[in-house]
Amino acid sequence: MSGLVLYIDTSDVRPGALGALKAGLEELARFVEANEPRIIAYNAYLSGNGSLLSVVHLHPDEASLDFHLKVAGPRFAPFARYVTLKTIEIFGAPDEELLLQLRKKAELLGGGTVIVRELHAGFDRL
């Protein structure tokens, strides 16, 4: 795949887990910032009532997302206590190896669905 890769995952937050989830997300974001120099953006968003979490990251290419899953991946397991993953959406055209990694992450965090949306038209200005 060439060009930018947009990743969005959406999860239900487990009852009573919001405080621990917030602390874990802050720690994970610091880790990603310190250890993944190619990632363009990494952000966690919560709904107003704290029941939904969306994590959004932007990568310059597929290799950056692959690197993220390998470097930060070992830190995902504790989040299974806090969330149930609903979807992982990838905007791009990941290869089969990357799709396998994403499906493993989805299974780890509750069995959500991996959705791929391939680019039809557009441009980037970064």
MOJOPE-V770255 format. One record per residue. N is the residue number from 0. RES is the residue in one small letter. PHI is phi in radians with two decimals (none if undefined). Layout:
BEGIN
{{N;RES;PHI} {N;RES;PHI}}
END
This chain:
BEGIN
{{0;m;none} {1;s;-2.06} {2;g;1.51} {3;l;-1.12} {4;v;-2.19} {5;l;-1.81} {6;y;-2.07} {7;i;-2.38} {8;d;-2.06} {9;t;-2.26} {10;s;-2.37} {11;d;-1.43} {12;v;-1.53} {13;r;-1.18} {14;p;-0.98} {15;g;1.40} {16;a;-1.76} {17;l;-1.05} {18;g;-1.07} {19;a;-1.15} {20;l;-1.07} {21;k;-1.02} {22;a;-1.09} {23;g;-1.12} {24;l;-1.15} {25;e;-1.09} {26;e;-1.13} {27;l;-1.11} {28;a;-1.09} {29;r;-1.10} {30;f;-1.08} {31;v;-1.08} {32;e;-1.05} {33;a;-1.35} {34;n;-2.02} {35;e;-2.25} {36;p;-1.18} {37;r;-1.55} {38;i;-1.10} {39;i;-1.46} {40;a;-2.63} {41;y;-2.55} {42;n;-2.46} {43;a;-1.97} {44;y;-2.13} {45;l;-2.02} {46;s;-1.16} {47;g;-0.96} {48;n;-1.64} {49;g;1.33} {50;s;-1.60} {51;l;-2.22} {52;l;-2.12} {53;s;-2.19} {54;v;-1.96} {55;v;-2.17} {56;h;-2.37} {57;l;-2.12} {58;h;-2.11} {59;p;-1.25} {60;d;-2.93} {61;e;-1.08} {62;a;-1.06} {63;s;-1.17} {64;l;-1.17} {65;d;-1.03} {66;f;-1.05} {67;h;-1.01} {68;l;-1.13} {69;k;-1.36} {70;v;-1.40} {71;a;-1.56} {72;g;-0.85} {73;p;-1.08} {74;r;-1.63} {75;f;-1.39} {76;a;-0.92} {77;p;-1.05} {78;f;-1.22} {79;a;-1.08} {80;r;-1.32} {81;y;-1.87} {82;v;-2.40} {83;t;-2.12} {84;l;-1.17} {85;k;-1.74} {86;t;-2.55} {87;i;-2.09} {88;e;-1.95} {89;i;-2.03} {90;f;-1.82} {91;g;2.72} {92;a;-2.39} {93;p;-1.19} {94;d;-1.38} {95;e;-1.10} {96;e;-1.10} {97;l;-1.16} {98;l;-1.05} {99;l;-1.09} {100;q;-1.07} {101;l;-1.16} {102;r;-1.14} {103;k;-1.13} {104;k;-1.11} {105;a;-1.04} {106;e;-1.11} {107;l;-1.03} {108;l;-1.78} {109;g;2.18} {110;g;1.51} {111;g;-1.13} {112;t;-1.65} {113;v;-1.71} {114;i;-2.05} {115;v;-1.99} {116;r;-2.15} {117;e;-1.56} {118;l;-1.10} {119;h;-1.85} {120;a;-2.73} {121;g;2.42} {122;f;-2.71} {123;d;-2.09} {124;r;-2.28} {125;l;-2.00}}
END
